[in-house]
Structures are given as structure tokens and as C-alpha cells.
Amino acid sequence: MSFLAMLHKEEMERIWIYTIGTFAVGIIGGLFPLWGRWSSRQLHLFVAFGAGVFLGAVFLHILPEVTQYETTHLINALVLVGFMAILLLEKVLLNSHEECHDQACSHEHVVLSWTTLIGLCVHGLSEGVSLGLALESPKLASLLFIAIIAHTSAASFSLVTIFRLAGFSLTRAASLLLVFSLSTPVGALLSSQFLHFLPEHVANIPAALAAGTFVYVATCDLLPEAFHDSRNRVKSFIALVIGIGVMMLVPK
């Protein structure tokens, strides 16, 4: 077996380990809110924690990483494009004009569920692409894998929490959790097939776009949801800080 063939085999073995790992973490992270019995206040604390994880991932890991290899102007533009794309999707394309006067109505939670799912799937795909393209550097790939599983678990937890708040059935929530959990493995497997044909550091482009989607989901969807109950705002802020703190502990 030639050296190149052996190298390719090692890369494929690593990518399968990474994809199975990210898929498993995504499923496990969503099982806790899916099967547990949580009050509305507790669910909102989990949403705040998830927002902290997303913001920490963007500002402590994704942006510092991609700005090492691309100009700040380009990265900022891509982040803005990602932010605006989800804004367009949520407020223009998916916005419903029906008004909800019943306090028990969960329409806003339903819209939030779908936009959060789409945003996280886009981010999951881009993370998978980044992971697949990082295979040529085992150390970088390992660090990226650790960062991915750290906030994939929190992302799936927060996502299913929102499904619960929207009143989704157990079957529906589990099916959508499966879709999200597959996004990173699919991106990794697809990008790994083109690893040797793409320019160096090309993974920075989808990573920057995904950072924009993360900022939108955290600031425009999750944080307003977490802080709308005035009786729970101090605890929500603490949960937010803890989420950011968790990402500070993730190796860079």
C-alpha cells in the first residue's frame, strides 16, 4: 500500500470516529430535555445557557480561528451575510401574520423552533465541512472536534428545550433532533471527499457564515426567550454567563 493510500485510510478512519462521536453527542444532549419533566422556568434557564454557549463559541473560538488566515474585513462581511440570511429567513420568509391573543398560544415558540433548527443545521453543516477539511492536520482536527462536541451537546439540549416550549410531540421533537444530529456528520463526510482538491483554509468561509447564524440565533431568538420572564432574569443571566464560561474552558 502506497504512502498516500495509507494516509487517506487514516484520514477516513478519523473522520468516521469524529462523525459517529458528533452524532452521538447530538442525540444524547437532546435526550435530557426530551424525556425529563421540566418546568417552564427551568427550560428558559437552559435556553439562556445555550445562548451563552453559542456566543462563547463564536467570539472565543470561531472568529479567533478564522481571522488567523483571512482578512478581518472579509470575515466580518461573511458573518454579516450569515446573520442577514437567517434574519431574512425568519422575519420575511417564515414570518406569520396571524396574531396570538391567547397567552397559552405557542405560535412564537413554533416559529422560533423552526428558525433555530435551520440556523443550527446550517452551522452544523459548516462545522462538519471545517472538520472534514482539517483532517490533514490531526492536531487541529482533534481540537476542532473537542470544540464541536462541547457546544453540539448544548445546542441539541437548547433545541429540544425550544421544541418542548412549542408543544411539539415526542415523536416530532425526536425526529427533528435526529435531523440536527446528522448535520455535522453529513458536512464532515462530504467535505472529506474533496479534501485534496480544495485550497488551504477554505473551511474558514463556511465557518464565518455559520458564526453569523450563531450570533443571530443567540441574540435575536434565544436571549429574548430566556429573559422575557421578569421573575427569572437574574437566574437567566447567571445561566448565560455559565454557558460562556463553559466555552472558555474548551481548548483552543
Secondary structure as GFF3:
##gff-version 3
##sequence-region A 1 252
A	DSSP	alpha_helix	3	35	.	.	.	ID=ss1
A	DSSP	alpha_helix	40	57	.	.	.	ID=ss2
A	DSSP	pi_helix	58	62	.	.	.	ID=ss3
A	DSSP	alpha_helix	63	66	.	.	.	ID=ss4
A	DSSP	alpha_helix	72	87	.	.	.	ID=ss5
A	DSSP	pi_helix	88	93	.	.	.	ID=ss6
A	DSSP	alpha_helix	107	133	.	.	.	ID=ss7
A	DSSP	alpha_helix	138	166	.	.	.	ID=ss8
A	DSSP	alpha_helix	170	192	.	.	.	ID=ss9
A	DSSP	three_ten_helix	195	197	.	.	.	ID=ss10
A	DSSP	alpha_helix	204	216	.	.	.	ID=ss11
A	DSSP	pi_helix	217	222	.	.	.	ID=ss12
A	DSSP	alpha_helix	223	227	.	.	.	ID=ss13
A	DSSP	three_ten_helix	230	232	.	.	.	ID=ss14
A	DSSP	alpha_helix	233	249	.	.	.	ID=ss15
###
